[in-house]
Amino acid sequence: MSSWNSDVDLSGKNSLGFKVTAERYLQVDSIESLRIALYEVEQNNWPLLILGGGSNLVLKDYLPGAVISVATQGVHVLVDNESEAIVEVGAGENWHGFVGQLLQMGLHGLENLALIPGNVGAAPVQNIGAYGVELADCFHSLTAYDRKSGELVQLSKEQCQFGYRDSIFKSKEPGRYIIWQVRFSLSSVFQPNLSYKGLQEYLSSIGVREPNAHDVYKAVCEIRQSKLPTPSEIGNAGSFFENPVVPEAEYHRIKQDYPSLVAYPDRESHYKLAAGWLIDQAGWKGHCSGSVGVYDKQALVLVNHGGGSCTELLDLAKEIQDSVLDKFGVSLQMEPRVYPV
Ligand SMILES: Cc1cc2nc3c(=O)[nH]c(=O)nc-3n(C[C@H](O)[C@H](O)[C@H](O)COP(=O)(O)OP(=O)(O)OC[C@H]3O[C@@H](n4cnc5c(N)ncnc54)[C@H](O)[C@@H]3O)c2cc1C
């Protein structure tokens, strides 16, 4: 039998800062304890949430069933030669802490993903991305517990089926795998990725022409801190909507009516529209609706000013989706997962 904790307050474990109670909560740090806990979950038919840092979830007031948090720790270099270093990291490690540790170790590739909240185990779920880099760029493989077979399995990059804010864990097989350890393929030679214009401009503005890894890491942290609210100060879940990807013809249609449209070429004959721009143009930036609202420095971020609830936030999100659809004919999809559905 596992030592589940009952009626656990998760207010400090979701970045929106909602008051949430879990019927049962357990932190696991060994496969044996995970197996036992899952056996009980299955025997009792409890709904199950795997919780990381709670920074990509919109949680309702009460979570019936079970919540399990994976606490696997450790960063280990498996291979280190001139061409490549493979590093394995526990799913329970803090993502930003891991990125900082790699920087100290002189292993490169993830600098642009600094300061993203949450744990390593959740990072592959939506293939986290920022400033021109996504997790898939440096991903090697992972170890996960497969609830279907009851076995630990190794999944390659191809098997994870990464896409824009997507993977097998998010859309194709949600709930099947519990990520335990993740391996990254990194390099001891630093090659800056400055494909994101804002990052390059920021570095130029502070007089850095040939940035090293520390410069990029620091610049990413500084830009993020100036644009995004810190969850411990203002509750939020980062970008609340995905940037919609539309066919070229639709992009031209909108661009004709709104020449200042912010968009980037995406996969063949498609454009990725800046959701923040669409929301801003629809007049939502800085809007308050009771205790929740739209962040005044970045319209893509919905916030809880304190005392807000999931229902209030989802009502606001729906109003925003309707107004963007009405104005631009574009449908916005929520990025964080709502639980329970
Ligand atoms: C201020 C702020 C900025 C952000 N910026 C970015 C950004 O730039 N780019 C970006 O991509 N995201 C961003 N995010 C979103 C979020 O930080 C990431 O998606 C992060 O990876 C979520 O990690 P977490 O541990 O908090 O996951 P959680 O929110 O706890 O969980 C997210 C999902 O992953 C599942 N999950 C968690 N752990 C595991 C596991 N071990 N095995 C299987 N499934 C698991 C959960 O069940 C859930 O479905 C931001 C969020 C905030 C609050």
The ligand as a Gaussian input file, in Angstrom:
#p B3LYP/6-31G(d) Opt

LIG

0 1
 C        5.854000      32.138000     -16.773000
 C        5.779000      30.934000     -17.680000
 C        6.533000      30.904000     -18.841000
 C        6.485000      29.789000     -19.690000
 N        7.230000      29.812000     -20.830000
 C        7.195000      28.759000     -21.674000
 C        7.964000      28.779000     -22.881000
 O        8.691000      29.724000     -23.164000
 N        7.880000      27.700000     -23.698000
 C        7.113000      26.618000     -23.398000
 O        7.101000      25.676000     -24.192000
 N        6.389000      26.578000     -22.260000
 C        6.399000      27.613000     -21.399000
 N        5.647000      27.589000     -20.251000
 C        4.802000      26.417000     -19.977000
 C        5.425000      25.395000     -19.004000
 O        6.399000      25.994000     -18.201000
 C        6.046000      24.201000     -19.724000
 O        5.089000      23.554000     -20.518000
 C        6.654000      23.196000     -18.742000
 O        7.337000      22.176000     -19.437000
 C        5.594000      22.540000     -17.843000
 O        6.292000      21.831000     -16.831000
 P        5.599000      21.426000     -15.476000
 O        6.550000      20.529000     -14.753000
 O        5.134000      22.601000     -14.748000
 O        4.372000      20.550000     -16.021000
 P        2.891000      20.440000     -15.446000
 O        2.178000      21.716000     -15.668000
 O        2.904000      19.901000     -14.063000
 O        2.308000      19.332000     -16.421000
 C        2.123000      19.616000     -17.810000
 C        1.658000      18.326000     -18.512000
 O        2.707000      17.369000     -18.472000
 C        2.264000      16.171000     -17.828000
 N        3.412000      15.651000     -17.079000
 C        4.116000      16.277000     -16.114000
 N        5.134000      15.505000     -15.698000
 C        5.059000      14.355000     -16.417000
 C        5.812000      13.144000     -16.436000
 N        6.868000      12.962000     -15.641000
 N        5.433000      12.160000     -17.295000
 C        4.359000      12.330000     -18.128000
 N        3.605000      13.447000     -18.139000
 C        3.956000      14.446000     -17.290000
 C        1.111000      16.599000     -16.943000
 O        0.227000      15.525000     -16.649000
 C        0.458000      17.668000     -17.805000
 O       -0.357000      17.078000     -18.798000
 C        5.677000      28.680000     -19.369000
 C        4.908000      28.711000     -18.184000
 C        4.973000      29.813000     -17.351000
 C        4.179000      29.818000     -16.076000

